[in-house]
Amino acid sequence: MSSLRNKVIITCAVTGGIHTPTMSDALPITPNEITEQAVAAAEAGASILHLHARDPETGKPTPDPDVFMQFLPRIKQATGAVLNVTTGGGLNMTVEDRLAAPLRAKPEMCSLNMGSMNFAIFGLADRYKTWKHDWEEPYLRGTDDFIFRNTFRDIERILQLLGKDHGTRFEHECYDVGHLYNLAHFVDRKLIEPPFFVQTIFGILGGIGSDWDNVLFMKRTADRLFGTDYVWSVLAAGRQQMPICTQAAMMGGNVRVGLEDSLYIGRGKLASSNAEQVAKIRRIIEELGLEVATPDEARQALALKGADLVGF
């Protein structure tokens, strides 16, 4: 694994497919808003920008490559950050839907969920009485009967189509300890080459909880399975975002923040932007005596192909 020494990679997940427009006016919806917030997050210290698209009129997550192409080239032009395109998309999208934009964009990096799981966000709906759009409440409530699908066949297909065919590398999203073993399976089959980026995720109902002991357990398990072949990062959903990321940084890990993962900047206070969250975790990292990695340092650590070899 390429050593970052005392440097921390900050990933910013700009909009995601979980939160809905009613929940925060700061959530970027249109290509212009996604571009502006992504660029500001990079300027604040994020070296990787994780990107989803939304219907500009309704704010509903969309897999439409044409929408992605309204912001990917602009963000690339305005910043040196690594652009990481989702293969998770939004609820109820097929694998074909989720692959449409990445296959056109051929990015340096894509997210890749390392297994199928119950992905439950129905509890969020109880917090709101009125909605900006009709789709929002059923979208959330329907997740009490929703399975996010990524079978072994799906994962192998994504690794082939994007990884082998286009040189894209992955943010391997591991929502539970079993996902680490799924990743190890593909490593053993030589379908994934080191150094690989392991994003351990805490606090989604259906996955492992956001407890500090779980962070230690996931890290120890990854160390046992992958040794020095991987780069470790952490995200926590909701109110544990900053505490768990701080713990990870102290343990030598990298961090992910952004409005996909949490809408808040502090207890009961909505974040005004993605950049506000990036700036906060950067202050914490630097107060700990660590440094924030630049995009080029992230590229080197993760052996990425470079922004000149993408399809946008």
C-alpha positions, -999 to +999 in steps of 0.1 A: +000+000+000+012+035-008+019+052+025+001+085+033+022+088+065+004+115+086-020+125+058-057+120+058-079+116+026-112+135+030-140+122+008-171+144+004-204+127-006-222+157-020-258+147-024-264+109-023-297+091-028-310+090+008-320+124+019-349+142+003-354+179-005-378+185+024-351+176+049-327+205+041-326+235+018-288+230+016-291+196-001-279+202-037-304+192-063-297+208-097-265+203-117-255+239-109-260+233-072-241+200-073-212+217-092-210+247-068-211+226-037-187+200-050-161+227-060-165+244-026-160+211-008-128+205-028-116+240-020-123+233+017-100+202+016-119+172+001-096+153-023-123+129-034-159+140-044-185+112-044-213+121-068-249+111-074-274+129-097-309+142-091-338+152-112-335+190-114-372+195-111-382+171-083-349+163-065-355+126-069-323+105-074-318+098-111-294+074-130-296+095-162-261+099-177-272+131-194-278+147-159-244+135-147-228+150-177-242+184-168-219+186-138-190+161-141-171+180-168-177+213-150-164+200-116-134+184-134-126+218-150-129+237-118-110+214-094-083+188-093-102+165-070-109+129-078-144+124-091-160+092-077-193+083-094-219+061-077-228+026-088-253+025-059-276+052-074-309+054-055-336+031-042-353+008-067-328+014-095-317-017-115-281-026-119-283-015-155-297+019-143-269+022-118-242+014-144-254+038-171-236+069-160-203+053-148-200+034-181-203+067-200-181+087-176-153+060-172-142+078-140-111+073-119-132+059-091-166+045-084-184+034-052-192-003-050-214-018-023-198-051-013-231-070-008-269-071-008-285-057+023-316-045+040-312-007+035-337+009+058-344+046+060-381+045+067-377+060+101-367+093+086-402+098+073-417+101+108-398+134+114-418+154+088-454+163+085-454+181+051-433+174+020-420+195-009-426+167-034-451+138-035-424+112-041-405+117-009-426+101+018-434+068-001-397+066-012-386+066+024-415+045+039-410+018+012-376+009+026-392-013+053-395-038+024-364-029+004-333-049-003-303-031-019-291-057-044-255-064-052-250-101-057-216-118-063-225-118-100-234-081-099-202-072-082-181-093-106-198-077-135-191-042-122-155-051-115-152-063-151-170-036-169-156-006-150-124-020-134-109-043-160-123-026-191-119+011-181-093+011-153-117+025-128-109+018-092-134+015-064-145+029-030-154-006-016-184+002+006-186-023+035-217-018+056-211-049+078-183-073+086-196-098+060-189-073+033-152-074+043-152-111+037-170-106+003-142-082-006-116-108+004-133-133-018-128-111-049-092-103-038-085-140-035-098-144-071-075-117-083-104-096-095-093-067-073-056-056-071-041-036-042-040-009-031-078-009-027-099+017-008-121+002+019-149+025+031-163+010+063-198+024+070-215+027+103-251+036+114-273+025+085-303+004+097-295-030+081-258-026+086-234-025+115-241+002+142-221+033+148-204+022+180-168+028+187-162-009+194-175-017+160-150+007+143-122-012+161-137-046+151-140-036+115-105-022+114-090-053+130-109-076+107-097-056+076-061-057+089-063-095+093-078-100+058-058-075+038-027-066+058-010-036+042-028-040+008-056-015+016-063+021+024-089+024+052-116+051+054-147+055+076-181+072+074-209+073+099-245+082+091-263+109+110-252+123+143-222+101+147-206+115+116-180+137+132-172+116+163-166+084+144-146+102+117-125+118+144-119+084+160-109+070+126-084+098+120-068+092+154-065+055+144-046+064+112-077+062+089-092+084+063-127+100+065-158+107+045-183+135+053-210+152+032-247+158+030-253+123+017-242+109+051-255+136+075-274+168+070-261+183+103-230+203+114-238+200+151-265+189+175-298+201+161-281+224+136-284+218+099-252+222+078-253+251+054-233+232+028-210+203+021-180+226+025-190+234+060-187+197+070-154+194+051-140+225+068-150+211+103-134+177+098-103+194+084-100+216+115-103+185+137-077+166+116-052+195+118-057+200+155-047+163+159-014+171+143-023+154+110-024+168+075-050+166+048-040+148+017-041+166-016-059+151-046-026+140-062-015+123-029-049+105-029-043+094-065-009+081-057-020+062-026-049+046-044-031+040-077-057+059-098-054+062-135-056+100-136-081+126-146-068+127-182-081+092-188-118+097-179-146+099-204-157+135-196 
